[in-house]
């Protein structure tokens, strides 16, 4: 009996979540306003030029391996 009740609860919760995902908001026919910000190419390029150039090359694996290769003994 307990297993049947647990199975019914799990089935009800699953069905409720599927039903909630399928609902759509009612629309009045008008398209929503475009809320995405407009890209300003001139400001973007100016911001890229303000980024300073690094003095030395960045090595992301520098901590995982030695900086100089090990030499084989003769």
Biotite code that builds the C-alpha atoms (Angstrom):
import biotite.structure as struc

atoms = struc.array([
    struc.Atom([0.000, 0.000, 0.000], chain_id="A", res_id=1, res_name="UNK", atom_name="CA", element="C"),
    struc.Atom([2.830, 2.392, 0.893], chain_id="A", res_id=2, res_name="UNK", atom_name="CA", element="C"),
    struc.Atom([4.551, 1.765, -2.459], chain_id="A", res_id=3, res_name="UNK", atom_name="CA", element="C"),
    struc.Atom([1.342, 2.563, -4.310], chain_id="A", res_id=4, res_name="UNK", atom_name="CA", element="C"),
    struc.Atom([0.979, 5.892, -2.486], chain_id="A", res_id=5, res_name="UNK", atom_name="CA", element="C"),
    struc.Atom([4.619, 6.819, -3.153], chain_id="A", res_id=6, res_name="UNK", atom_name="CA", element="C"),
    struc.Atom([4.256, 5.918, -6.838], chain_id="A", res_id=7, res_name="UNK", atom_name="CA", element="C"),
    struc.Atom([1.095, 8.041, -7.095], chain_id="A", res_id=8, res_name="UNK", atom_name="CA", element="C"),
    struc.Atom([2.838, 11.038, -5.495], chain_id="A", res_id=9, res_name="UNK", atom_name="CA", element="C"),
    struc.Atom([5.850, 10.739, -7.807], chain_id="A", res_id=10, res_name="UNK", atom_name="CA", element="C"),
    struc.Atom([3.565, 10.463, -10.831], chain_id="A", res_id=11, res_name="UNK", atom_name="CA", element="C"),
    struc.Atom([1.546, 13.508, -9.725], chain_id="A", res_id=12, res_name="UNK", atom_name="CA", element="C"),
    struc.Atom([4.676, 15.617, -9.198], chain_id="A", res_id=13, res_name="UNK", atom_name="CA", element="C"),
    struc.Atom([6.083, 14.601, -12.573], chain_id="A", res_id=14, res_name="UNK", atom_name="CA", element="C"),
    struc.Atom([2.816, 15.386, -14.339], chain_id="A", res_id=15, res_name="UNK", atom_name="CA", element="C"),
    struc.Atom([2.573, 18.759, -12.597], chain_id="A", res_id=16, res_name="UNK", atom_name="CA", element="C"),
    struc.Atom([6.072, 19.770, -13.680], chain_id="A", res_id=17, res_name="UNK", atom_name="CA", element="C"),
    struc.Atom([5.430, 18.702, -17.275], chain_id="A", res_id=18, res_name="UNK", atom_name="CA", element="C"),
    struc.Atom([2.179, 20.623, -17.345], chain_id="A", res_id=19, res_name="UNK", atom_name="CA", element="C"),
    struc.Atom([3.863, 23.737, -15.934], chain_id="A", res_id=20, res_name="UNK", atom_name="CA", element="C"),
    struc.Atom([6.514, 23.645, -18.643], chain_id="A", res_id=21, res_name="UNK", atom_name="CA", element="C"),
    struc.Atom([3.933, 23.514, -21.413], chain_id="A", res_id=22, res_name="UNK", atom_name="CA", element="C"),
    struc.Atom([1.959, 26.594, -20.384], chain_id="A", res_id=23, res_name="UNK", atom_name="CA", element="C"),
    struc.Atom([2.283, 29.728, -22.422], chain_id="A", res_id=24, res_name="UNK", atom_name="CA", element="C"),
    struc.Atom([1.654, 33.294, -21.392], chain_id="A", res_id=25, res_name="UNK", atom_name="CA", element="C"),
    struc.Atom([-1.410, 34.839, -23.002], chain_id="A", res_id=26, res_name="UNK", atom_name="CA", element="C"),
    struc.Atom([-0.495, 37.390, -25.615], chain_id="A", res_id=27, res_name="UNK", atom_name="CA", element="C"),
    struc.Atom([-2.459, 40.428, -26.617], chain_id="A", res_id=28, res_name="UNK", atom_name="CA", element="C"),
    struc.Atom([-1.170, 40.359, -30.191], chain_id="A", res_id=29, res_name="UNK", atom_name="CA", element="C"),
    struc.Atom([1.420, 43.095, -29.730], chain_id="A", res_id=30, res_name="UNK", atom_name="CA", element="C"),
    struc.Atom([5.081, 42.238, -29.977], chain_id="A", res_id=31, res_name="UNK", atom_name="CA", element="C"),
    struc.Atom([7.083, 42.858, -26.783], chain_id="A", res_id=32, res_name="UNK", atom_name="CA", element="C"),
    struc.Atom([9.459, 45.783, -26.766], chain_id="A", res_id=33, res_name="UNK", atom_name="CA", element="C"),
    struc.Atom([13.054, 45.001, -27.730], chain_id="A", res_id=34, res_name="UNK", atom_name="CA", element="C"),
    struc.Atom([14.937, 45.107, -24.426], chain_id="A", res_id=35, res_name="UNK", atom_name="CA", element="C"),
    struc.Atom([18.339, 44.042, -25.751], chain_id="A", res_id=36, res_name="UNK", atom_name="CA", element="C"),
    struc.Atom([20.937, 46.795, -25.506], chain_id="A", res_id=37, res_name="UNK", atom_name="CA", element="C"),
    struc.Atom([22.175, 48.259, -28.749], chain_id="A", res_id=38, res_name="UNK", atom_name="CA", element="C"),
    struc.Atom([25.840, 47.595, -29.483], chain_id="A", res_id=39, res_name="UNK", atom_name="CA", element="C"),
    struc.Atom([27.985, 50.679, -29.980], chain_id="A", res_id=40, res_name="UNK", atom_name="CA", element="C"),
    struc.Atom([30.851, 49.581, -32.245], chain_id="A", res_id=41, res_name="UNK", atom_name="CA", element="C"),
    struc.Atom([32.829, 52.787, -31.751], chain_id="A", res_id=42, res_name="UNK", atom_name="CA", element="C"),
    struc.Atom([32.768, 52.457, -27.950], chain_id="A", res_id=43, res_name="UNK", atom_name="CA", element="C"),
    struc.Atom([33.624, 48.753, -28.203], chain_id="A", res_id=44, res_name="UNK", atom_name="CA", element="C"),
    struc.Atom([36.722, 49.396, -30.310], chain_id="A", res_id=45, res_name="UNK", atom_name="CA", element="C"),
    struc.Atom([37.799, 52.235, -28.005], chain_id="A", res_id=46, res_name="UNK", atom_name="CA", element="C"),
    struc.Atom([37.477, 49.931, -24.984], chain_id="A", res_id=47, res_name="UNK", atom_name="CA", element="C"),
    struc.Atom([39.575, 47.258, -26.708], chain_id="A", res_id=48, res_name="UNK", atom_name="CA", element="C"),
    struc.Atom([42.337, 49.765, -27.384], chain_id="A", res_id=49, res_name="UNK", atom_name="CA", element="C"),
    struc.Atom([42.433, 50.777, -23.690], chain_id="A", res_id=50, res_name="UNK", atom_name="CA", element="C"),
    struc.Atom([43.407, 47.226, -22.655], chain_id="A", res_id=51, res_name="UNK", atom_name="CA", element="C"),
    struc.Atom([47.171, 47.252, -22.009], chain_id="A", res_id=52, res_name="UNK", atom_name="CA", element="C"),
    struc.Atom([49.429, 44.819, -23.860], chain_id="A", res_id=53, res_name="UNK", atom_name="CA", element="C"),
    struc.Atom([51.141, 42.260, -21.587], chain_id="A", res_id=54, res_name="UNK", atom_name="CA", element="C"),
    struc.Atom([54.915, 42.576, -21.199], chain_id="A", res_id=55, res_name="UNK", atom_name="CA", element="C"),
    struc.Atom([55.563, 38.834, -21.278], chain_id="A", res_id=56, res_name="UNK", atom_name="CA", element="C"),
    struc.Atom([53.593, 35.994, -22.789], chain_id="A", res_id=57, res_name="UNK", atom_name="CA", element="C"),
    struc.Atom([51.041, 34.331, -20.470], chain_id="A", res_id=58, res_name="UNK", atom_name="CA", element="C"),
    struc.Atom([51.601, 30.618, -19.849], chain_id="A", res_id=59, res_name="UNK", atom_name="CA", element="C"),
    struc.Atom([48.489, 28.979, -18.369], chain_id="A", res_id=60, res_name="UNK", atom_name="CA", element="C"),
    struc.Atom([50.350, 25.694, -17.760], chain_id="A", res_id=61, res_name="UNK", atom_name="CA", element="C"),
    struc.Atom([53.325, 27.373, -16.100], chain_id="A", res_id=62, res_name="UNK", atom_name="CA", element="C"),
    struc.Atom([52.507, 25.978, -12.667], chain_id="A", res_id=63, res_name="UNK", atom_name="CA", element="C"),
    struc.Atom([51.913, 22.448, -13.941], chain_id="A", res_id=64, res_name="UNK", atom_name="CA", element="C"),
    struc.Atom([55.277, 21.936, -15.630], chain_id="A", res_id=65, res_name="UNK", atom_name="CA", element="C"),
    struc.Atom([58.774, 23.310, -15.154], chain_id="A", res_id=66, res_name="UNK", atom_name="CA", element="C"),
    struc.Atom([59.600, 26.524, -16.979], chain_id="A", res_id=67, res_name="UNK", atom_name="CA", element="C"),
    struc.Atom([62.714, 25.046, -18.585], chain_id="A", res_id=68, res_name="UNK", atom_name="CA", element="C"),
    struc.Atom([62.827, 21.556, -20.044], chain_id="A", res_id=69, res_name="UNK", atom_name="CA", element="C"),
    struc.Atom([64.918, 19.136, -18.054], chain_id="A", res_id=70, res_name="UNK", atom_name="CA", element="C"),
    struc.Atom([68.205, 18.149, -19.664], chain_id="A", res_id=71, res_name="UNK", atom_name="CA", element="C"),
    struc.Atom([69.307, 14.581, -19.965], chain_id="A", res_id=72, res_name="UNK", atom_name="CA", element="C"),
    struc.Atom([72.524, 13.739, -18.113], chain_id="A", res_id=73, res_name="UNK", atom_name="CA", element="C"),
    struc.Atom([75.404, 12.566, -20.263], chain_id="A", res_id=74, res_name="UNK", atom_name="CA", element="C"),
])
